Amino acid sequence: MPANSIKTQKELFCCWYAALGCVEEAALRAGFPHESALAKGLSLLKDPGCRRRISAFSQALSQGGSVTAGLRRLAFGSCADAVSLAFADELSSPGAVKGLDLFCVSEIKRDKGGGVEIRLFDRLKALEKLYELERMGSEGDTARSLIDALTAPAEEGISDEDQ
């Protein structure tokens, strides 16, 4: 693989890891093969340059911790593996499910007729929760600014007599 492609994959890994908080999924989305995605992702996490990029991406995404990362993953993540599972007649092997990204799946049922029902988490609800978290964060910043302004020492040039 050309060096430029590896650099691009590392950058994509850092971005996806900051957004999703999942090493293996970030590596898969960056284009690393499924067989080595987890190992490659873990080795990238040891790289100081990658850790700096992840930190920068996390700050840009207004860090919110693992809850926010999970909500982003539900809101913007892929459901392709769940759809593939729903339309598969049979799984190729018992371990085939292990390789699927089913993070967006909330429930799987098999009905009496042999059909399969797969329920996904509600993307709109995840987006609403992300919005609420963002608003709470910005309101907290506004409140903090007000408190700082009220408790800050008086600026030079303003005396009690002027008020």
Stockholm file with secondary structure:
# STOCKHOLM 1.0

chainA/1-163         MPANSIKTQKELFCCWYAALGCVEEAALRAGFPHESALAKGLSLLKDPGCRRRISAFSQALSQGGSVTAGLRRLAFGSCADAVSLAFADELSSPGAVKGLDLFCVSEIKRDKGGGVEIRLFDRLKALEKLYELERMGSEGDTARSLIDALTAPAEEGISDEDQ
#=GR chainA/1-163 SS CCHHHHHHHHHHHHHHHHHHCCHHHHHHHTTCCGGGHHHHHHHHHHCHHHHHHHHHHHHHTTCCHHHHHHHHHHHHSCCHHHHHHHHCSSCSSGGGGGGSCCTTEEEEEECTTSCEEEEECCHHHHHHHHHHHHHHHHHHHHHHHHHHHHHSCCCTTCCGGGC
#=GC SS_cons         CCHHHHHHHHHHHHHHHHHHCCHHHHHHHTTCCGGGHHHHHHHHHHCHHHHHHHHHHHHHTTCCHHHHHHHHHHHHSCCHHHHHHHHCSSCSSGGGGGGSCCTTEEEEEECTTSCEEEEECCHHHHHHHHHHHHHHHHHHHHHHHHHHHHHSCCCTTCCGGGC
//
